[in-house]
Amino acid sequence: MYLGRIVSVGMNNEKKPFIAYRVSSRSFPNRMAKSFEDKAAIIPKEGYETDIFENAYIAYNCVKIVDNIAIVSNGSHTDVIADKIAVGMNIKDALSLSLLAMDYEKDDYNTPRIAGVVTSNTQENEYEAYIGIVTDEKLLVEKLEYGKAAFISTYECQSPEEVDFTAKDSKEAAKLILNEGDFEKFTNPVASVGSVFDEKWNIESINL
């Protein structure tokens, strides 16, 4: 099954907050994920830089960390959500308003925008995790229960689906969403990013 881009957020089996992202692509597979200290980006591979002139949506920051809050998405709305959180907006509003304002991508497929936001707090009364999507037909932002994990994708799985997220660290998180566990059956993987909070958000990326 082809899901396109996939966002997964919540808590792993050890009740550690995590975020994970996967690029699956049939049209522009020549891309890679690159991790930095407080963000990760999806960019064309060397020699394919001109692909962005064919589709402006294929390069973007997919992860940003702001005040120990992790934002993950499939497009430039990562930065918009992060900016709103940085100035003090609550997570639900930052996610909802950003998806509403940016809307779905105006490409040949009306590609939905998907995103998730997770706090680093592990106390149940302080922890928050949200996941959302905007398509050409709907806007959905949903809060996840404490201890739960979910994923959402641009195609097929356009509502949050609970997932057993077994990865114990950031590298395992990137591996899991790329082609392991519940995600192994989904086709056309290209690159992935993962981060499991362990005193800080260390971001790892994997490229095929």
Secondary structure by P-SEA (a helix, b strand, c coil): ccccbbbbbccccccccbbbbbbbbcccccbbbbbcccbbbbbbccccccccccccccccccbbbcccccccccccaaaaaaaaaaacccaaaaaaaaaaaaccccccccbbbbbbbbbcccccccbbbbbccccccbbbbbbbcccccccccccccccbbbbbcccccaaaaaaaaacccccccccccccbbbbcccccbbbbbbcc
